[in-house]
Amino acid sequence: MQRASQQWVEVDRYIADRLLGDAPAIDRGDLPPHEVSPPQGALLELLARLAGARAILEIGTLAGYSTAWLARALPPDGRLVTLEADPRSAEVARRNLAGDAAVEVIAGPALETLPGLTGPFDLVFIDADKRSNAEYLRWALRLSRPGTLIVADNVVRGGAVADPSSEDPSVVGVRAFFDAVAAEPRLLATAIQTVGSKGYDGFALALVTSDRVGT
């Protein structure tokens, strides 16, 4: 993906300084810095609040930074289930989120742990391995209700998503995700391109609009 320009980084810092206040603090340890940026985390919180989310599912935890933003949107009796394939990352996330009783971190490949979950969830955030995004979408639909918002990160891939000849597994996975969204009559969807400290990428947003869920 295209690297972030210094101007994009400075604008992200400006937005964070002016608008975000006390962003969640996490200890990443030696995990890679692949979490969302602070403005993106705040966007997730805002979307969860707009959705009135009482139950949130996150696929892909890493150190728990996006989890912490999403948890801020929950009411006192809300719950957030986050799935992390890497046991070491899951343990780091548990430490970072230890003070939030609403959050449950489940370790293991998501396609193995998703069948054990009970929905519906009001918001689903997909931010795990991109090659499996289409499968994650299918599970998100099974665990949704009319009005559920599904958000997927890293769907522009520095513009590579528009290249049908790309053999990058992540690009192929994201294109399969877009194909699945486009073919799904239950979804009203769009995507937005983003720039910032995380480079050039984007989010997909899909709203479940019918009562034909769970099929």
N, C-alpha and C positions, 0 to 999 in steps of 0.2 A: 504494500500500500504506500501511497505517496506520503513522505515525511512531512511533519508539520513545519510551516514557515515560522520564523520568529514573530512576525506580525500576528499570526493566528494565536500563538502562545500568549502574547501580550494582551490580546483582546480577551482571551479566556481568563487571564489574571484580573483584568479590569472588571469583567462581569462578576467574578467571584468576590472581589473586594467590595464592589458596590451593592451587590444584591443578595449574596448567599449567607452572610453572617457566619455562624459557627457550623462549618461543614463537619461531617463525622470524621473522627480521627481513628485510623487503624494502624496496626503494626504489620506490615507486609512480610517482614523477615526477609528471606532470600527468594521469595516468590517473584515472578516477573511482573513489571508494572503494566498489566494489561487491563486493569479495571477502567470503568468509565471515568471521564473527567468530572470535576466538581459541577460545572454547569449542566452536564448530562445527567449526573446524579440528581440534581435539583429538578430537572425536567421529569425524571422518573417519579419523584415524590409528588410533583404537581399533577402528573397524569393519574397517579393512584388516588390522590385526593379528589380530582374531578370525577373519577369513576366511582367514588364512594366505596372504595375497596375495603372490605372486612376480611377477606381471605386472598392472599397473594401467593403465587407459585413462581419461583425463580429457577431456571435451569441454567446452571453455571454460576458457582459462588466465588471462586478464587479465594481472596482473603476476606471477603464479606463487605466490601466498600459499597457496591450498589445495593446490597442487602440492607445495610444500615440506612441508606437514603429511603428505600421503600418502606422500611419498618416505621419511619417517622410519620407516614401517612395513615397508619392503622389506628382505629379506635382502641380504647382500653381492652376490649374483649376480642380484638382481632388476632389473626394468626398469619404467619408467613412460613412457608416451607421452601427451603432452598436445597437444590441437589448439586452435589459436587463429585465428579468422577475420581479425582485424585485424593487419596486419604490424607496426605500431608497438607494439602490446601484446606481440606475440610477441618482439620485440627486447628490450623491457624485461624480460620473463620470462626470456629467455636470459641476460641479465646477472645477474639475481637468482639463477638456478639454475646458474650457470657452474661452481660447485664440485662439482656432483653428476653424476658420469658416468652414473648410472643413468637420468637424465631426458633425454628427447628432445622438444623443442618443434617442432611442425610448424605452419607458417603456411599459411593458406588456409581457405576455407569448409569446414566439417567434412563436409558431404555430398559434397564433392569429394575430400577426403583419406581419408575412412573406407574407400573401396573398395581403397585401397592397403595397408591394414594386414593383418597376419597375427595371428590369435589362437591359442589362446583367452586371454582376460584373466580374472583371478580377481575383479577388482572394476572396475566402470565407474561413474564419477562424471559425471553430466550436469548442466552448469551453464552453458549457452550460451543462445542466443535461444530463448525459450519457445515461440514459434510453430512451431518445428521439432521439439519434444520427441517427438512420436509417431514421426517418422522416426528420430530418434536412438535411440529404444527399439528399433526394428526392427534397426538396425545393432548395437546392444549385444547383442541376442540372437544375431545371426549370428556375433559375435566372442566368444561365451560358451561355457561348458561347464556341466554339472550342478554346482551349488554356487557358481556365480558370483553375486556380490551386485551389484545395480544400484541406485545411489543417485541421486536427482534432487533438486535444490535449487529453492527458490522456487516451491513447488507450491500454496501456500495463497493467495498474492496478497492478503494483508490480508483474507481471507475472501471475496474476489470469486469464487473458484473455485466456490462454491456457488450462484452466480447464473447460471442458464441463459440469461438475457436479455442478459448482458454482451457487448458488441461489441469489447472490448479484445482486440487480437490475441494478447497474451500469455496472457490468461485463456482465450481460445478454444483456444490451443495446449495449455495445461495440461489443460483438460477433454478434449481429444482424446487426450492422453497417458494420462489416467486410463481413458478408454474402451478404449484399446489394451491397457493392463495388465489391465483387468477381463475382456477377451475372450481373453486369452492363457492357455491351460491349462498352459503350462510354468512359470508364475510363481505364487509364493506371496508376497503383497504386503500392505503396509499403508502408512499415512502418519501422521506426527506433526506437530502444530501446535507452533510455537516462538515465543517472544518473547525479546527481548534488544536489544542495541545495533543490530541490523539491522532492528528493528521486528517486526511480526507476520507470520509466514510459516510455512514448514514444509518437511519433507523427505518424499519417498516412498522406500520401501525395498522391493525386489523380489528374491526369491531364485529362481534358475533351478533347478527341481526335477526335470526329466526329462532324458533323453538325446536328445530330439528337437530338438537345436539345429542351427543352420546351414541351416534351411529357409526 
